């Protein structure tokens, strides 16, 4: 890889980290748009190092047809930092980038057992065996770049997978026999229905998301420690929100709520 490509990659990562740190919007993508997911994950790796802080988990998102064929993957992932993971009770206030993009997503949150760092291939059964618990939850998707979701999955990957927080709700009893992929999950925004869906709409359901993540992290040389969180995908869709709005996610075992405020600059 040439020095110029590396410098541009690092400049993109620096621009995203700086914009998030300052809670400012970006008018356009800050460099050359990555052509492949490999290029995008290289930017993400640089951004994780620049931001600092412990990665407590990973979000998994869908890549819809026909882009899944073009990019060679039906999913993507991004880091969830420990300082942006909150409990569902009391109802949290979640910061989003008012000058950028913001959305709420109802998701099943998986807690993983530690994985063998030498393992590179994962079947669905192997992935399911790594799951210690499953919780209901909400992912907050937000980026300083307002057009992040219109510029393609490589752009989404390059800015932390468009993640800006995770709300973890209660654990689901007997999740292995609960038929989670068939649960109808709904999201309301300001009391109005925003969407409903089932995780069975994902290829191979939530376990498919776990298998994907374990495979990608192994390829990137990233360890899977005990207790790593996986936000497995937007069940009812990606629902845009604005500062001042509130959202409710409804699962068979409970309801989660949150409100949205403008992100503030980070100091230190």
Protein Blocks (a to p, Z undefined) as FASTA:
>chain_A
ZZklmmmmmmmmmmmmmmmmnopacfbdcbdddfbfklmmmmmmmmmmmngpadfbdcdd
ddddfklmmnopabdcddddfklcccfbdcddddddfklccddddddddddddddfkbmb
dcfklmmmmpmbdcddddddddfblklmmnojklmmmnonopabdcdddddehkllnomm
mpccdddeehiafbdcdfklpghijmlmmmmmmmmmmmnopacdehiacdebjfkbpcdd
dehiacddddfkbccddddddddddeZZ
